[in-house]
Amino acid sequence: MSSKSGGAKKKGAAEGIQVKGDNRRARYDYELLEKFEAGIELKGSEVKSLRTGHVNLGEAYAAVKGNELYLINSNIPEYREANRFNHEPKRPRRLLLHRKEISRLSIGIQREGLTIVPLKIFFNPRGRVKVDLALARGKKLSDKRDTIKA
C-alpha cells in the first residue's frame, strides 16, 4: 500500500502517535494495575503549546470530582504567540472517559486506596490529544530497590 505522497505506509500499533510528554518516574514509584486512555479538554493555546513539545507530568495526578475526572497539577506552559488569550499553566483539565470507566476508577480510589497517575500525553493518528492513565498502588522502598535490580 502507498499513501498519497507515494511513500510506503508504515505498519504497526504506534503508527502516527506523537508522544509529547512522558512520566517515566511513575513506572518507578508506582505499581501499575490497570491502564486507560482518555481524551482531554484543552484550550487552543494549550494545544499549540503541546505541539511544540512543552508539557510536564511529573507531579500530576487525576482526581474524581462529582461524575467527572480532572487532571490536576499538570504543567502546560503558556504559548508565547497567544498574547492575552493565553491559558493558566497549571489549571485543572477535564478528562474524557465513559461513565463506567470513571466509576471503576473512583471505586479503586475509595475502597482500595489507589492513585490515578498520568503516564504520557500524546497526539493520536487523528490529531487528537490523549492521556494514558493508570490505576496504581504506591511502591515501598524495598519494592523500588527490586525494580532497580531488575
C-alpha positions as CSV (number, residue, x, y, z in Angstrom):
1,M,0.0,0.0,0.0
2,S,1.1,3.5,-0.5
3,S,0.0,6.9,0.8
4,K,-0.9,9.9,-1.3
5,S,2.7,11.1,-1.1
6,G,3.8,8.0,-2.9
7,G,5.8,6.6,0.0
8,A,5.3,3.2,1.7
9,K,2.8,3.2,4.5
10,K,4.1,2.4,8.0
11,K,2.6,-0.6,9.7
12,G,2.4,-1.2,13.5
13,A,0.5,-0.3,16.6
14,A,2.2,3.0,17.2
15,E,1.5,4.4,13.7
16,G,1.1,8.1,13.8
17,I,1.3,8.6,17.5
18,Q,3.4,11.6,18.6
19,V,4.3,11.4,22.3
20,K,4.8,14.9,23.7
21,G,5.2,14.2,27.5
22,D,6.2,11.0,29.4
23,N,6.0,10.4,33.1
24,R,8.8,7.8,33.5
25,R,9.0,8.4,37.2
26,A,5.5,6.9,37.6
27,R,6.7,3.5,36.5
28,Y,9.4,3.6,39.2
29,D,7.2,5.0,42.1
30,Y,4.0,3.0,41.4
31,E,2.9,-0.5,40.6
32,L,0.6,0.0,37.6
33,L,-2.5,-2.2,37.9
34,E,-4.9,-1.1,35.1
35,K,-4.4,1.3,32.2
36,F,-6.9,3.7,30.5
37,E,-6.7,6.0,27.5
38,A,-8.6,9.3,28.0
39,G,-9.3,12.3,25.9
40,I,-8.6,15.7,27.5
41,E,-10.4,19.0,27.2
42,L,-7.9,21.8,26.2
43,K,-8.0,25.4,25.0
44,G,-6.4,26.3,21.7
45,S,-3.3,27.9,23.2
46,E,-2.7,24.7,25.2
47,V,-2.8,22.5,22.0
48,K,-0.3,24.9,20.3
49,S,2.0,24.7,23.3
50,L,1.7,20.8,23.3
51,R,2.6,20.7,19.6
52,T,5.9,22.4,20.4
53,G,6.5,19.6,23.0
54,H,6.2,21.6,26.2
55,V,4.5,19.6,29.0
56,N,5.4,18.4,32.5
57,L,3.5,15.5,34.0
58,G,6.0,14.9,36.9
59,E,3.8,16.0,39.7
60,A,0.4,15.4,38.0
61,Y,-2.4,13.2,39.2
62,A,-6.1,12.7,38.4
63,A,-9.0,13.1,40.8
64,V,-12.7,12.4,40.6
65,K,-15.0,15.4,41.3
66,G,-18.6,14.5,41.1
67,N,-19.1,12.5,38.0
68,E,-16.1,13.9,36.2
69,L,-12.4,13.2,36.2
70,Y,-9.8,16.0,36.2
71,L,-6.1,16.1,35.6
72,I,-4.6,18.2,38.3
73,N,-1.1,19.8,38.6
74,S,0.0,19.1,35.1
75,N,2.0,22.0,33.7
76,I,1.5,23.1,30.1
77,P,3.4,26.4,29.8
78,E,1.9,29.4,28.1
79,Y,2.1,29.7,24.3
80,R,4.1,32.9,23.6
81,E,2.2,33.9,20.4
82,A,-1.2,33.7,22.2
83,N,-0.8,37.1,23.9
84,R,-3.7,37.9,26.1
85,F,-5.7,34.8,25.1
86,N,-3.3,32.5,26.9
87,H,-4.3,29.9,29.5
88,E,-3.3,29.2,33.1
89,P,-0.3,26.8,33.0
90,K,-1.4,24.6,36.0
91,R,-5.2,24.7,35.7
92,P,-7.3,21.5,36.3
93,R,-8.2,19.9,32.9
94,R,-11.2,17.7,32.4
95,L,-10.5,14.2,31.2
96,L,-13.0,12.5,28.9
97,L,-13.9,8.9,29.8
98,H,-17.0,6.8,29.7
99,R,-19.1,6.9,32.9
100,K,-18.4,3.2,33.7
101,E,-14.6,3.8,33.5
102,I,-14.9,6.8,35.8
103,S,-16.9,4.8,38.3
104,R,-14.3,2.0,38.1
105,L,-11.6,4.5,38.8
106,S,-13.4,6.1,41.7
107,I,-14.1,2.7,43.3
108,G,-10.4,1.9,43.1
109,I,-9.5,5.2,44.8
110,Q,-12.1,4.9,47.6
111,R,-12.1,1.2,48.5
112,E,-8.5,0.2,47.7
113,G,-6.6,3.4,48.3
114,L,-5.1,3.6,44.8
115,T,-4.0,6.6,42.8
116,I,-4.7,7.6,39.2
117,V,-1.4,8.6,37.6
118,P,-0.9,10.0,34.1
119,L,1.8,8.1,32.2
120,K,2.0,10.0,28.9
121,I,0.3,12.6,26.8
122,F,0.3,12.3,23.0
123,F,-1.4,13.1,19.7
124,N,-3.2,10.0,18.2
125,P,-3.2,9.4,14.5
126,R,-6.3,11.6,14.1
127,G,-4.6,14.5,15.7
128,R,-6.5,14.4,19.0
129,V,-4.7,14.8,22.3
130,K,-4.9,11.8,24.5
131,V,-3.6,10.9,28.0
132,D,-2.6,7.4,29.2
133,L,-3.7,6.9,32.8
134,A,-3.0,4.1,35.2
135,L,-4.7,3.0,38.3
136,A,-1.6,2.5,40.5
137,R,-0.5,1.5,44.0
138,G,2.5,3.2,45.6
139,K,5.6,1.1,46.0
140,K,7.5,0.8,49.2
141,L,11.3,1.4,49.4
142,S,12.1,-2.3,49.1
143,D,9.9,-2.7,46.0
144,K,11.8,0.2,44.4
145,R,15.1,-1.5,45.1
146,D,13.8,-4.6,43.4
147,T,12.8,-2.5,40.4
148,I,16.3,-1.1,40.2
149,K,17.8,-4.6,40.4
150,A,15.6,-5.9,37.6
